[in-house]
Amino acid sequence: MHRFFVDSKNVSDEEVRITGSDVNHIKNVLRMKQGDKFYV
C-alpha cells in the first residue's frame, strides 16, 4: 500500500489535505481513483 507524508497543518479530525506534486503522483502516476486506499 502506498504511503504519503503530509504537513500536520493539513490534517484535521475529518479531513487530510494533500497538495502539490503528491496530487499529480496520486492521480497521474499511480492512477488512483476515488475509494482507493493509502496510508497518510
Number of C-alpha atoms within 10 A of each C-alpha: 6 9 9 10 9 14 10 9 8 11 13 9 5 5 8 14 12 16 11 7 8 14 12 12 12 16 12 10 10 10 10 13 9 6 6 8 11 11 8 11
